[in-house]
Amino acid sequence: MKPSSRSAVAPFYVMEVMKAAAERHAATGDVLHLEVGQPMTPAPAGVRAAAAAALGDDRLGYTHAAGTDALRHRIARFYGDRYGVAVDPGRVAVTVGASGGFLLALLAAFDAGARIGITEPGYAAYRNMITALDLELVGIRVGPETRYVPTPDAVAAAGPLDGFVVASPSNPTGTTLTPGELRAVAEHCHRNGIRLISDEIYHGITYGEPAATAWGMSPSGVVVQSFSKYYSMTGWRLGWLVLPDELIRPVEVLAQNLFISPPTLSQLAGVAAFDCAAELDGNVARYAGRRAIVVDGLRAAGIMDTAPADGAFYVWADVSHLTEDSRELCARWLDELGVAVTPGIDFDPAMGHRFVRLSYSESTEDVAEAMRRIVRWTASRPG
Ligand SMILES: Cc1ncc(COP(=O)(O)O)c(C=O)c1O
């Protein structure tokens, strides 16, 4: 028997790069990882201590499908502390990462066939999840003309939409919308009956102005967040949604059926994450240093066209003067330089062959050495 046609989604190509990098690592021991999209740091010490205590003391049974009261209250408080906006704990649903949250939000908000706009370039797994759920994916191109951020005009030009996903800072570009830009998009969406889904997973990792939350900008909007990036807890599989009234109960019921509850140990430990700012901001300071190394290194390598790297730990670079096939370029860099970088096709099926994404979440020494190798490689090219 055949698998379903909805399961025929594109593979996540970065996984293939990681596999090739791991093979090379096993064979030569020499790979510098600029393909990985996760912090190299562990969860903060306070979280690990809370997890150790919970492991000793707690039964670790299921929790409420929307998460423990303690964590939902702590997340609600975070919105007041960080952004000065009020969030009722009843609006918070704790989820299995942002991925689980996005799945719940899509299922709760949209019927099959709904038209969902997503930026190109944009995060691959969201695109593929939209397709797997029989929703209609509508690509909205963002480029240098608008600093790689979506505008109300670009959203309007996509035709009638039921939903629009914005990620600020974005993966793969790192670009962040100003509060005014985000508000303009949010208000456009609300006026036109488009439900905004705001992915705020890279909040906390910004190098200029902090990113604004979309909560409160569009009454129908949903916020998706995660402990994976700023909180450095990818494998703990913990995230959350902030929901408008009409989606609270549908998300709860869907979560009961799809997940029963988010991971209990992670929830018990995750409460402590909000009191670990000194350690986590130290991580961000190190990202800032590595970001400068990558941006300067790319310039020295003659790779001048990059998206504004306002946040996250990525630089999105146009390499079309070097290749028309960034996949082949990445294979060469891995083979000849031992530098693993992600080709753009994961994030942009139409134009990604002209781009690569460099991640600077790994050690400063590795990032610096990778950039030295890329600079030497471009300098040694004929012409
Ligand atoms: C933009 C964006 N959204 C969501 C996710 C999924 O994150 P999580 O680990 O919380 O499921 C990622 C992971 O890389 C991401 O880059």
The ligand as an SDF file (V2000), in Angstrom:
LIG
                    3D

 16 16  0  0  0  0  0  0  0  0999 V2000
   11.9980   29.7360   13.1820 C   0  0  0  0  0  0  0  0  0  0  0  0
   11.8750   28.4720   13.9590 C   0  0  0  0  0  0  0  0  0  0  0  0
   10.6760   28.1300   14.4630 N   0  0  0  0  0  0  0  0  0  0  0  0
   10.5110   26.9790   15.1300 C   0  0  0  0  0  0  0  0  0  0  0  0
   11.5500   26.0870   15.3340 C   0  0  0  0  0  0  0  0  0  0  0  0
   11.2720   24.8050   16.0880 C   0  0  0  0  0  0  0  0  0  0  0  0
   11.7990   24.8700   17.3620 O   0  0  0  0  0  0  0  0  0  0  0  0
   11.4540   23.9020   18.5800 P   0  0  0  0  0  0  0  0  0  0  0  0
   12.7610   23.2600   18.9510 O   0  0  0  0  0  0  0  0  0  0  0  0
   10.9530   24.7830   19.6630 O   0  0  0  0  0  0  0  0  0  0  0  0
   10.4320   22.9320   18.1350 O   0  0  0  0  0  0  0  0  0  0  0  0
   12.8210   26.3960   14.8390 C   0  0  0  0  0  0  0  0  0  0  0  0
   13.9450   25.4810   15.0370 C   0  0  0  0  0  0  0  0  0  0  0  0
   15.0290   25.6500   14.5260 O   0  0  0  0  0  0  0  0  0  0  0  0
   12.9860   27.6250   14.1360 C   0  0  0  0  0  0  0  0  0  0  0  0
   14.1720   27.9860   13.6340 O   0  0  0  0  0  0  0  0  0  0  0  0
  1  2  1  0
  2  3  1  0
  2 15  2  0
  3  4  2  0
  4  5  1  0
  5  6  1  0
  5 12  2  0
  6  7  1  0
  7  8  1  0
  8  9  2  0
  8 10  1  0
  8 11  1  0
 12 13  1  0
 12 15  1  0
 13 14  2  0
 15 16  1  0
M  END
$$$$
